[in-house]
Amino acid sequence: MLTQRNSIHMLVDIKQNDNWYFTTFQNSRAQFVGRPQEAQVLTNDLKQLL
């Protein structure tokens, strides 16, 4: 069974001496308790970015 969930990710990289370094990653589940229409708006926005 596939469960669809929206998440908001933050990724921070640093470029130093022409090299890129991964420094931070955060994954937060986007919860819209009692507001399913807002979850659908976020899903539509994210699909447009793909």
N, C-alpha and C positions, 0 to 999 in steps of 0.2 A: 504494500500500500504506500503510495507516494503522498506525502503531506507537503503542501505548498506553504511556505512561510516567507514573510518579508523581513529582511534584515538590513540594517544600516551599518556600513563598514567604513572605517577610517584607516588609511594607510599613509604613513609618513616615511619618506626617503630623504636622505641627505647626499648631496653630491660634494665630494671632497677630492681634490687632485684628479679630476676626470674619472673618478670611480663613484658608483652609486652604492649607498649602504641603506639597508632596511632597518628602520629604528623602532617603529611602533605599528601595531595592528590592534584594532578593536572591532569586535563584532557584537552589535546590540540588536536584539530581536525587536522589531517594530510591532508593538502591541496596540491594537485599537479596540479595547474592550468596550463592547456596546456601540461601536461606531464602524460597522462593516463597510459602509460607503467610503470612509477615509482610507481603509486598507486597499480598496479597489482603486482609488485615485493614485495611491503610491505605486501600486502594481502597474498601472497604465503609464505613469511617468517613467518608471524604471524600464519598461519594455521599449519606450521611445528612445532611450539612450543606447540600446543594444544595436 
